Structures are given as C-alpha cells and as structure tokens.
Amino acid sequence: MDLRSAAVVLVMNTEEKQELDGRIRTALARGGTIDITTVGRKSGKPRRLEIVFHNIDGRIYISGTPTPTRRSWLANLEANPRFTFHLKGAAHADLPATARIIDKETERRRILAGVARNWRRTDIDRMVLQSPLIEVTLDGVAASAR
C-alpha cells in the first residue's frame, strides 16, 4: 500500500457527514490517543503505532516522553513527512497528514511547555533536549476545523 497517495473515501448522507465532521473537530480540539502510520525509511513498509497528540493554540502536535534515543517514527517522518493520522475513540477517521519536525530550541520550548502542562511534567529542560516533537498538518482539513 502506498501511503503517500492513500485517501479516505466516505459514502454517507449530508447529515451523517456533518455529524462526523463535528466529532472530528471535537476530537482534534481535545487531543488524546491516536495511531499514526508512517512509511519505514528503510523498508518502505507501513509502520503503525499508538501515540498521543496535543492541540495547543489551535495547532496539532505530537510529542513523546524524553529519552536520549532516537524514535523510529520520527526518523521515518524525517525521511518521508507524509503519514496517516488515525483518530480513534468517539470519532474514527484516517486523515492524511504531513509532519514538520520542530528542532529550533525556542519553538520547542514554547510548544513543549504546553505539552508539559498537559502531562503535569516539570522537567521542561529535559523535554526540550530529548522529546520528539512534530507539528501536524492535516491535508485537506481547513484550519477552522482544527
């Protein structure tokens, strides 16, 4: 399966679509546990994992707990920033997305401060040094829907 050109096709009436869109907007605004599917940088095969996303100031970010080791999912996104953002829970949707890796310290510190608040963490300096951080752009989703 070529995830770079994958699309989600939904067949439903207008009322169902509006209800689903509302649930998606609510889920995106709340943040929480999702799955992402990246393309393996070496294998070229889809790699799916569970992870947490955050909505901070209307933007969607994915981070992780601090550790000195490099995450495979982050290396995959560095090689190919296109991935699938899988909502689960009250709203189910497979959304094509693009990652922007955030590596500038000032931007990392600002965003990770919000992540730290969400997780009730106080080790912001360690997070800035060791936590993976990407901004997610949902392809084809208007900014007002996020």
Secondary structure, 3 states (H helix, E strand, C coil): CCHHHCCCCCCCCHHHHHHHHHHHHHHHHHCEEEEEEEECCCCCCEEEEEEEEEEECCEEEEECCCCCCCCHHHHHHHHCCEEEEEECCCCCEEEEEEEEECCCHHHHHHHHHHHHHHHCCCCHHHHHHHCCEEEEEECCCCHHHC
